[in-house]
């Protein structure tokens, strides 16, 4: 067995950065948080700009702790379509509208929730809410569809995760075969063995697994081959560069699609915003797409209206 060890180090210096031990530790934590946001296996010295950043983090953390209790978080749903324009699924996306801070981007509050462990509460709430909403829509007579829910690596590697997911399925009446859990590619790398074990338990329940933001992390054939997953989602940064003048981006997306199809995986392209991108993805035999060309993330009421229309025609609904 090979053991790969990585290290993250935040550094603050005496007396340049601070003269008291508590301040030095706080500044080193700020530098460490910067590494966690931007990657792994690295080191960073504290600099003055991080001071305001750590204050913002503390403020977000303080209000985030009460966000569920105060009803400030909600789920929005972005449709996923096949290449004929038919809605085949929804992705549940978390939104936080804080009474004190206003609308806070997931890019800001999710990493903080992961660092503090509050992501376990947020993730459980999101899974219950999404599965309950799916059951409501099915009870209204809507046809079956896949519901994708994002999962943090912190949740995935927390002991008993698969059992907790099963409990939510049993509690809400969710169809396990209609549930897809998405986890970002790079977040799995520090706990690959744990991730594989949980994936296998989830797959045994009939749940689908998807790798989100594929291509932005540490892709390799060796790990992709060993992961029991059903689909990969090409990161929006690659889709954004698609165009006739960007042969490099087209070649990259073509290679990802060919690789995934060779492993019998479906491919989802996110961030599709133009007709040109859609045309290229169709030519490259992508399986599913989502993006502003079709729908923005919608609250549950609007998403229900879209599902209720039950149209099989290609729709361009810029809600």
Backbone torsions as a table, in degrees:
resi	resn	phi	psi	omega
1	UNK	NA	134.2	177.5
2	UNK	-97.9	135.6	178.7
3	UNK	-114.8	119.4	-180.0
4	UNK	-106.2	121.2	-178.0
5	UNK	-110.2	131.0	175.0
6	UNK	-116.6	164.3	-175.0
7	UNK	-142.1	138.9	173.3
8	UNK	-122.8	129.1	-176.7
9	UNK	-132.0	124.0	171.9
10	UNK	-104.3	134.6	-171.5
11	UNK	-126.8	131.6	168.0
12	UNK	-127.8	148.0	-171.4
13	UNK	-112.6	141.8	173.2
14	UNK	-98.6	132.3	2.5
15	UNK	-100.9	7.2	-173.9
16	UNK	-59.6	-43.0	-174.1
17	UNK	-93.4	-29.4	179.4
18	UNK	-172.9	161.7	179.8
19	UNK	-114.5	-8.0	178.7
20	UNK	-111.2	147.3	-174.9
21	UNK	-60.1	-43.9	-177.6
22	UNK	-63.0	-38.7	179.1
23	UNK	-68.9	-38.3	177.7
24	UNK	-62.4	-43.4	179.0
25	UNK	-65.2	-42.9	179.5
26	UNK	-61.3	-41.7	179.8
27	UNK	-68.7	-37.8	176.5
28	UNK	-64.1	-37.6	176.5
29	UNK	-63.1	-38.0	178.2
30	UNK	-63.3	-42.0	177.8
31	UNK	-65.6	-38.6	178.6
32	UNK	-65.2	-40.3	178.5
33	UNK	-62.1	-35.3	177.6
34	UNK	-62.3	-40.7	177.9
35	UNK	-64.0	-44.9	-178.3
36	UNK	-61.3	-32.9	179.9
37	UNK	-73.8	-29.7	-170.5
38	UNK	-109.7	-4.5	179.2
39	UNK	159.0	-153.3	-177.6
40	UNK	-145.8	172.5	174.3
41	UNK	53.1	56.0	-174.8
42	UNK	-152.4	176.5	176.3
43	UNK	-138.0	155.7	-178.1
44	UNK	-149.6	135.0	172.0
45	UNK	-83.5	146.8	174.7
46	UNK	-66.3	142.7	170.2
47	UNK	-137.7	162.6	-168.3
48	UNK	-60.6	-31.4	-178.9
49	UNK	-63.0	-24.2	-179.9
50	UNK	-72.8	-18.4	-179.5
51	UNK	-59.9	-49.6	179.1
52	UNK	-69.1	-31.9	179.5
53	UNK	-64.5	-41.7	-179.5
54	UNK	-69.2	-32.8	176.0
55	UNK	-64.7	-41.1	177.2
56	UNK	-63.0	-40.8	179.5
57	UNK	-62.2	-43.4	-179.6
58	UNK	-63.5	-40.5	179.8
59	UNK	-65.5	-44.4	178.0
60	UNK	-62.8	-44.7	179.9
61	UNK	-59.2	-42.2	-177.1
62	UNK	-61.4	-44.7	-178.2
63	UNK	-80.4	-28.2	-178.7
64	UNK	-63.6	-32.8	-176.8
65	UNK	-58.6	-27.4	-178.1
66	UNK	-105.9	7.1	-172.3
67	UNK	-64.7	-38.5	179.1
68	UNK	-71.0	-47.7	-178.7
69	UNK	-58.1	-38.6	-176.2
70	UNK	-88.2	4.0	177.6
71	UNK	68.4	29.7	-176.3
72	UNK	-89.0	-20.4	179.8
73	UNK	-96.5	145.2	176.4
74	UNK	-148.6	166.3	177.9
75	UNK	-105.5	137.0	168.1
76	UNK	-110.7	159.2	-172.8
77	UNK	-129.4	124.8	178.4
78	UNK	-108.8	122.3	-179.0
79	UNK	-63.7	146.0	170.1
80	UNK	-112.4	135.8	-174.2
81	UNK	-122.4	152.5	171.3
82	UNK	-81.8	179.9	-172.8
83	UNK	-76.3	-3.1	172.1
84	UNK	-96.4	1.1	177.8
85	UNK	88.5	12.4	179.3
86	UNK	-89.1	135.7	176.9
87	UNK	-72.1	121.4	-179.7
88	UNK	-118.7	-8.0	-178.9
89	UNK	-169.8	171.7	175.6
90	UNK	-132.3	145.3	170.8
91	UNK	-106.7	126.7	178.6
92	UNK	-83.6	126.6	-177.2
93	UNK	-124.5	130.6	-175.8
94	UNK	-82.1	137.6	176.0
95	UNK	-127.6	141.5	179.2
96	UNK	-126.6	115.1	175.6
97	UNK	-110.8	93.9	-175.2
98	UNK	-77.6	136.7	176.8
99	UNK	-62.6	-32.8	-176.6
100	UNK	-90.6	-36.3	-171.9
101	UNK	-107.1	-9.7	-174.8
102	UNK	81.2	-156.7	179.9
103	UNK	-75.2	122.7	-178.6
104	UNK	-112.0	127.6	-178.0
105	UNK	-66.7	141.3	174.3
106	UNK	-57.3	-29.0	178.4
107	UNK	-59.7	-29.4	179.4
108	UNK	-88.4	-48.0	-169.2
109	UNK	-87.4	-24.3	179.9
110	UNK	-65.5	-48.0	177.4
111	UNK	-58.7	-37.2	178.7
112	UNK	-67.5	-40.8	177.3
113	UNK	-62.2	-35.8	178.4
114	UNK	-68.9	-41.8	-178.1
115	UNK	-67.0	-33.0	-177.0
116	UNK	-91.7	-11.1	-177.2
117	UNK	88.7	-7.1	-179.8
118	UNK	-67.8	-13.8	178.4
119	UNK	-61.1	-25.6	178.3
120	UNK	-65.2	-41.0	177.1
121	UNK	-70.5	-44.1	179.6
122	UNK	-62.4	-44.1	-178.4
123	UNK	-64.2	-42.4	178.7
124	UNK	-64.2	-43.2	178.0
125	UNK	-60.0	-46.1	-177.5
126	UNK	-62.4	-41.7	-179.0
127	UNK	-65.3	-44.9	178.7
128	UNK	-62.8	-45.5	-178.5
129	UNK	-62.1	-45.8	-178.2
130	UNK	-65.2	-45.8	-178.8
131	UNK	-67.1	-37.2	177.2
132	UNK	-64.5	-41.4	179.5
133	UNK	-66.7	-39.7	177.1
134	UNK	-58.9	-44.4	179.4
135	UNK	-63.3	-37.1	177.1
136	UNK	-62.4	-46.2	-179.6
137	UNK	-63.5	-40.0	178.3
138	UNK	-65.4	-37.9	178.4
139	UNK	-65.7	-23.5	177.7
140	UNK	-81.9	-1.6	176.0
141	UNK	96.9	6.2	178.3
142	UNK	-69.4	145.0	179.9
143	UNK	-66.5	160.2	-179.8
144	UNK	-60.1	145.3	176.4
145	UNK	-152.9	158.7	-179.9
146	UNK	-81.2	136.1	176.2
147	UNK	-115.7	117.1	-179.2
148	UNK	-97.9	131.4	179.8
149	UNK	-126.0	130.8	-179.7
150	UNK	-76.3	140.3	-179.1
151	UNK	-127.0	132.8	176.2
152	UNK	-79.6	150.2	174.7
153	UNK	-61.3	-28.7	177.3
154	UNK	-63.3	-41.1	176.9
155	UNK	-67.7	-46.8	-175.0
156	UNK	-58.2	-39.8	-175.5
157	UNK	-93.9	4.5	174.1
158	UNK	-79.6	130.0	-171.7
159	UNK	-53.6	131.6	176.2
160	UNK	84.3	16.8	-176.8
161	UNK	-59.1	-48.6	-178.1
162	UNK	-60.0	-38.0	178.5
163	UNK	-65.5	-37.6	178.6
164	UNK	-68.7	-36.7	176.7
165	UNK	-63.8	-43.2	178.1
166	UNK	-60.6	-39.7	178.9
167	UNK	-62.4	-39.8	178.1
168	UNK	-65.5	-42.1	177.8
169	UNK	-59.5	-46.4	179.5
170	UNK	-64.2	-37.6	-176.8
171	UNK	-70.9	-38.5	-171.4
172	UNK	-97.0	-17.0	-175.8
173	UNK	83.8	15.5	177.5
174	UNK	-66.3	140.9	173.8
175	UNK	-82.7	116.8	-175.6
176	UNK	-56.7	-35.9	-177.7
177	UNK	-69.4	-15.7	179.2
178	UNK	-97.5	-2.5	-179.2
179	UNK	-97.5	131.0	176.0
180	UNK	-124.1	127.6	178.1
181	UNK	-103.1	128.0	-179.2
182	UNK	-106.7	134.0	175.5
183	UNK	-134.9	138.2	-177.2
184	UNK	-68.4	146.8	-174.9
185	UNK	-59.3	-51.9	-172.8
186	UNK	-68.9	-27.4	-175.5
187	UNK	-70.0	-15.9	-178.6
188	UNK	-83.4	-17.8	-164.1
189	UNK	-66.8	-31.5	-179.1
190	UNK	-75.8	-17.9	-177.0
191	UNK	-136.0	48.7	-173.3
192	UNK	-59.6	-44.9	-177.9
193	UNK	-63.1	-42.3	177.5
194	UNK	-63.5	-40.5	-179.5
195	UNK	-62.7	-45.1	-179.5
196	UNK	-61.1	-42.9	179.9
197	UNK	-62.1	-44.1	-179.7
198	UNK	-69.3	-37.5	176.9
199	UNK	-58.0	-43.4	-178.3
200	UNK	-64.4	-39.1	178.0
201	UNK	-65.9	-41.5	-179.7
202	UNK	-67.1	-41.7	178.5
203	UNK	-63.5	-33.6	178.0
204	UNK	-64.3	-25.4	177.0
205	UNK	-82.2	-8.6	-178.3
206	UNK	96.8	3.3	-177.5
207	UNK	-79.7	141.4	177.5
208	UNK	-85.9	150.2	179.1
209	UNK	-124.2	134.4	179.1
210	UNK	-128.8	141.8	173.9
211	UNK	-93.8	117.1	-177.9
212	UNK	-88.0	157.0	177.9
213	UNK	53.1	39.9	-175.4
214	UNK	-63.9	136.2	178.9
215	UNK	101.4	-10.5	-178.3
216	UNK	-98.0	-9.9	-175.7
217	UNK	-104.5	-121.3	-172.5
218	UNK	-122.6	56.6	-174.7
219	UNK	-59.7	138.3	171.6
220	UNK	-155.7	148.9	179.7
221	UNK	-61.7	-34.2	-175.3
222	UNK	-64.6	-44.8	-177.9
223	UNK	-79.5	-34.4	179.7
224	UNK	-63.8	-35.6	179.8
225	UNK	-67.4	-32.6	-175.7
226	UNK	-85.8	-16.0	-177.6
227	UNK	-80.4	128.1	177.0
228	UNK	-81.6	79.4	-176.7
229	UNK	-121.0	165.7	-177.0
230	UNK	-109.1	-27.0	-176.3
231	UNK	-155.1	163.8	173.6
232	UNK	-127.9	147.6	178.9
233	UNK	-114.2	119.0	-179.9
234	UNK	-72.0	130.5	-176.4
235	UNK	-63.5	145.8	-177.1
236	UNK	-61.2	-24.6	-179.8
237	UNK	-64.0	-32.1	177.1
238	UNK	-77.6	-37.7	179.7
239	UNK	-66.8	-36.9	-178.7
240	UNK	-59.4	-31.7	-176.1
241	UNK	-87.9	-0.9	-179.3
242	UNK	-67.8	135.7	178.5
243	UNK	171.9	164.6	-177.7
244	UNK	-60.9	-28.4	-177.4
245	UNK	-89.7	2.3	-177.3
246	UNK	-122.9	72.4	-178.9
247	UNK	-65.4	-29.3	178.7
248	UNK	-63.5	-44.3	179.3
249	UNK	-65.5	-40.4	178.8
250	UNK	-63.0	-43.6	179.7
251	UNK	-63.3	-38.6	-179.8
252	UNK	-65.4	-47.5	-179.9
253	UNK	-65.4	-38.6	177.0
254	UNK	-60.0	-41.4	-179.0
255	UNK	-66.6	-40.6	179.2
256	UNK	-63.8	-44.4	-179.7
257	UNK	-63.6	-43.7	179.6
258	UNK	-63.6	-41.3	178.6
259	UNK	-61.9	-48.1	-178.8
260	UNK	-63.4	-45.7	-179.9
261	UNK	-64.3	-32.8	176.8
262	UNK	-64.8	-24.4	177.7
263	UNK	-101.3	13.8	179.6
264	UNK	61.2	37.0	177.2
265	UNK	-108.2	144.4	173.0
266	UNK	-79.4	156.7	-179.4
267	UNK	-122.7	128.6	176.0
268	UNK	-113.6	131.2	175.3
269	UNK	-104.8	121.8	178.8
270	UNK	-105.5	156.8	179.1
271	UNK	79.8	26.8	178.2
272	UNK	-76.6	120.1	-173.4
273	UNK	-126.3	-13.4	-176.5
274	UNK	-130.1	157.7	176.2
275	UNK	-62.0	-35.8	-179.3
276	UNK	-63.4	-44.3	177.2
277	UNK	-60.3	-43.7	179.8
278	UNK	-61.3	-43.3	-179.5
279	UNK	-63.3	-43.4	-179.9
280	UNK	-64.9	-44.2	-179.4
281	UNK	-64.0	-36.3	175.9
282	UNK	-63.5	-43.9	179.5
283	UNK	-63.9	-32.6	-178.2
284	UNK	-86.4	3.4	176.6
285	UNK	67.0	35.5	171.6
286	UNK	-64.4	152.7	-175.5
287	UNK	-90.9	-47.6	-175.7
288	UNK	-136.4	153.7	177.4
289	UNK	-137.9	155.6	170.9
290	UNK	-149.7	150.8	-179.7
291	UNK	159.4	176.9	-174.3
292	UNK	-68.2	-17.2	175.6
293	UNK	-59.4	-29.2	-178.5
294	UNK	-108.4	-61.7	-177.7
295	UNK	-146.0	141.0	163.1
296	UNK	-79.6	165.6	171.7
297	UNK	-58.6	133.2	-174.8
298	UNK	-116.0	147.3	172.9
299	UNK	-67.5	169.8	-173.1
300	UNK	-59.1	-37.6	-178.5
301	UNK	-64.7	-48.1	-180.0
302	UNK	-67.8	-38.7	177.6
303	UNK	-61.9	-38.6	177.2
304	UNK	-63.8	-37.8	177.8
305	UNK	-64.1	-41.4	178.8
306	UNK	-63.6	-44.6	178.3
307	UNK	-63.9	-37.1	-178.5
308	UNK	-67.0	-24.6	177.3
309	UNK	-66.3	-30.9	174.2
310	UNK	50.2	38.1	179.7
311	UNK	-86.5	143.4	177.4
312	UNK	-101.2	-1.4	178.6
313	UNK	-80.9	156.1	177.8
314	UNK	-68.5	129.8	-174.2
315	UNK	-120.1	136.8	172.4
316	UNK	-116.0	86.6	-175.2
317	UNK	-106.1	97.6	-178.4
318	UNK	-88.5	75.5	-175.1
319	UNK	-76.7	NA	NA
